[in-house]
Amino acid sequence: MRHLLLLISWLFCMVTWSNCAPLDSCSRVDSCSKCVNSTDGFGYRCQWCSTSNSCASEQTTTNNCHVDDSTLHEYNCPMDVSNVKYDESFMRETVLPLIAATHALSYQKLSRSLETCFGENDKIEIINAYEIYCDETEITTCFAYSAYLKDRNAMVLVFRGTTTLFQLIDEGISFFLHPKVQFNVTKGVVDGYYLNAFYSLWEKGIQKDVEKILNEKQDVKMWFFGHSLGGGLASIASSYVAKTYGIEGSRTKLVTFGMPRVGDIDLAEAHDELVPDSWRIEHSKDPIPALPPRTFPDEIDKGSFHHNTEIWYPQGMALGANFKIGSAPDTTVGRSVFPFNIEDHFTYFNVYLESWYLKGCNKENVAP
């Protein structure tokens, strides 16, 4: 009779896939790194939940773990962020104007707007500005400019974000309907729309700008900034330049505002090795950083994944606003965006990005 009861219990576990301790060996694992490299009694992978600091089979339904807090990969295990140094003043005073200026309608307005922000000790030199068709439809354009900050010995490449509904539709079609393509300089795959746009801008003249500065300026820093679509392009550019020219991580920096996921977890991991000084800044209920949905390597065309480091402002971005540092590369703001607020995507640090160039850092108009 005892053996019969054990058999019935085992069969019940098999049918219901419940968290049966004898079969779900995952539940006995007590660390994330061990958990994600283990399997349960049926050969299914174990997943770690950072909410409960517990391990369970990926087939187990748990009520106390939000999907954003679970991981199947060691790269995304929670880490200690107490010593992460986030320089908010740099983001507000340097990165914000450089990104917002991408919406200036001419080279002259771009230059005039930025000159209101950078004084004589940190004079900015606009090197070139480029605009190309983002893809073969030749409906929407992508824009970037290169500049040199004399006092910081830093070259900056800055990429414009999405500007039209048609462009947003193009990106969405690429995200959800087109397969990702191999990134030819590191491991991993990347969204084809973004990669093609980057190469078009690169061949248009950014490559010459980069190589000229690298040859002329000793130990020059390479900074990459962008918003939305521009954030994805800046991310690709930073990995590409760092890898192609062998630039050490201490000389590179990436900052993005409202960046979507443009590659898979392998690309994200390779990026973090090449450009460790990376910051993904996200404004409250901006929905774009949560798109396309996060997936792991063997799911949905090799998955979609963010790289480090997430800085999320949950309640606005006024001076002194609280922010949270992501405890893993892709902690995602997905839970925060319902109901989302698209205005949060276009406003960063209390600046409406598309019209900033009209006044620059002054109160008076500089680019009428």
HELIX and SHEET records of a PDB file:
HELIX    1   1 ARG A    2  THR A   16  1                                  15    
HELIX    2   2 SER A   25  ARG A   28  5                                   4    
HELIX    3   3 CYS A   32  CYS A   35  1                                   4    
HELIX    4   4 VAL A   67  ASP A   69  5                                   3    
HELIX    5   5 GLU A   74  ASN A   76  5                                   3    
HELIX    6   6 GLU A   88  PHE A   90  1                                   3    
HELIX    7   7 MET A   91  VAL A   95  3                                   5    
HELIX    8   8 LEU A   96  ALA A  100  1                                   5    
HELIX    9   9 ALA A  101  HIS A  103  5                                   3    
HELIX   10  10 TYR A  107  GLU A  115  1                                   9    
HELIX   11  11 GLU A  120  ASP A  122  5                                   3    
HELIX   12  12 LEU A  165  LEU A  177  1                                  13    
HELIX   13  13 GLY A  192  LEU A  201  1                                  10    
HELIX   14  14 TRP A  202  ILE A  206  3                                   5    
HELIX   15  15 GLN A  207  GLU A  216  1                                  10    
HELIX   16  16 LEU A  229  THR A  244  1                                  16    
HELIX   17  17 GLY A  249  ARG A  251  5                                   3    
HELIX   18  18 ILE A  265  LEU A  274  1                                  10    
HELIX   19  19 ILE A  288  ALA A  290  5                                   3    
HELIX   20  20 GLY A  334  SER A  336  5                                   3    
HELIX   21  21 GLU A  343  PHE A  346  1                                   4    
HELIX   22  22 LEU A  353  LEU A  358  5                                   6    
SHEET    1   A 3 SER A  54  SER A  57  0                                        
SHEET    2   A 3 CYS A  46  CYS A  49 -1                                        
SHEET    3   A 3 SER A  70  THR A  71 -1                                        
SHEET    1   B 8 ILE A 124  TYR A 133  0                                        
SHEET    2   B 8 THR A 141  LEU A 149 -1                                        
SHEET    3   B 8 ALA A 154  PHE A 159 -1                                        
SHEET    4   B 8 LYS A 221  HIS A 227  1                                        
SHEET    5   B 8 THR A 252  PHE A 257  1                                        
SHEET    6   B 8 SER A 278  HIS A 283  1                                        
SHEET    7   B 8 GLU A 310  TYR A 313  1                                        
SHEET    8   B 8 LYS A 324  ILE A 325 -1                                        
SHEET    1   C 2 VAL A 181  GLN A 182  0                                        
SHEET    2   C 2 VAL A 189  VAL A 190 -1                                        
SHEET    1   D 2 THR A 347  TYR A 348  0                                        
SHEET    2   D 2 VAL A 351  TYR A 352 -1                                        
END                                                                             
